[in-house]
Amino acid sequence: MTNRQEFWYGPFTGFAQLVFLFRGFFRGRDLHRIFSNKAVSGYDTVSFFEGTPAKGSSSFKTEYKGADWLFISQANLDKFLADPEKYAPQYGGYCAWAIAEKDDLAPGDPEFWTIVDNKLYLNYDNSVQKKWEKDIPGFIETGDKNWAKR
């Protein structure tokens, strides 16, 4: 009976050990970047400031801070190259509410965005966006403090 239990639990114990060993590696990392190196999920960040977010094209691409940034036109790519900090989302593109409220990293979704004082903020989903909208100035103040610690 003992051998049977060891056989049954062995694979699960090994898996649990792997998860435990690698959890430190993944903590604080943008997991979706393991599979894609596209900043803002491939959206043209300049297009947010023009009021109509759009997916970029690999025909208009640059590398910035270790990610590929795609744009819908050469004009938008040129705007980004002239001032990337102006167009890059705040908090590295992570969810602004999660940075502020939880001091944690959650992926930002380009479908849930806000521009405040000419800065782009992304949120995780619609429910989080609604929480964010209840106190945007307060969340920005706290988020800036939390992000500065990183």
GIGIBEL-V274406 format. One record per residue. N is the residue number from 1. SS is DSSP state (h for helix, s for strand, l for the rest). Layout:
n:N ss:SS
n:N ss:SS
This chain:
n:1 ss:l
n:2 ss:h
n:3 ss:h
n:4 ss:h
n:5 ss:h
n:6 ss:h
n:7 ss:h
n:8 ss:h
n:9 ss:h
n:10 ss:h
n:11 ss:h
n:12 ss:h
n:13 ss:h
n:14 ss:h
n:15 ss:h
n:16 ss:h
n:17 ss:h
n:18 ss:h
n:19 ss:h
n:20 ss:h
n:21 ss:h
n:22 ss:h
n:23 ss:h
n:24 ss:h
n:25 ss:h
n:26 ss:h
n:27 ss:l
n:28 ss:l
n:29 ss:l
n:30 ss:l
n:31 ss:l
n:32 ss:h
n:33 ss:h
n:34 ss:h
n:35 ss:h
n:36 ss:l
n:37 ss:l
n:38 ss:s
n:39 ss:h
n:40 ss:h
n:41 ss:h
n:42 ss:h
n:43 ss:s
n:44 ss:l
n:45 ss:h
n:46 ss:h
n:47 ss:h
n:48 ss:h
n:49 ss:h
n:50 ss:l
n:51 ss:l
n:52 ss:l
n:53 ss:l
n:54 ss:l
n:55 ss:s
n:56 ss:l
n:57 ss:s
n:58 ss:s
n:59 ss:s
n:60 ss:s
n:61 ss:s
n:62 ss:s
n:63 ss:s
n:64 ss:s
n:65 ss:l
n:66 ss:l
n:67 ss:s
n:68 ss:s
n:69 ss:s
n:70 ss:s
n:71 ss:s
n:72 ss:l
n:73 ss:l
n:74 ss:h
n:75 ss:h
n:76 ss:h
n:77 ss:h
n:78 ss:h
n:79 ss:h
n:80 ss:h
n:81 ss:h
n:82 ss:h
n:83 ss:l
n:84 ss:h
n:85 ss:h
n:86 ss:h
n:87 ss:h
n:88 ss:l
n:89 ss:l
n:90 ss:h
n:91 ss:h
n:92 ss:h
n:93 ss:h
n:94 ss:s
n:95 ss:s
n:96 ss:h
n:97 ss:h
n:98 ss:h
n:99 ss:h
n:100 ss:h
n:101 ss:h
n:102 ss:h
n:103 ss:l
n:104 ss:l
n:105 ss:l
n:106 ss:l
n:107 ss:s
n:108 ss:l
n:109 ss:s
n:110 ss:s
n:111 ss:s
n:112 ss:s
n:113 ss:s
n:114 ss:s
n:115 ss:s
n:116 ss:s
n:117 ss:l
n:118 ss:l
n:119 ss:s
n:120 ss:s
n:121 ss:s
n:122 ss:s
n:123 ss:s
n:124 ss:l
n:125 ss:l
n:126 ss:h
n:127 ss:h
n:128 ss:h
n:129 ss:h
n:130 ss:h
n:131 ss:h
n:132 ss:h
n:133 ss:h
n:134 ss:l
n:135 ss:l
n:136 ss:h
n:137 ss:h
n:138 ss:h
n:139 ss:h
n:140 ss:h
n:141 ss:h
n:142 ss:h
n:143 ss:h
n:144 ss:h
n:145 ss:h
n:146 ss:h
n:147 ss:h
n:148 ss:h
n:149 ss:l
n:150 ss:l
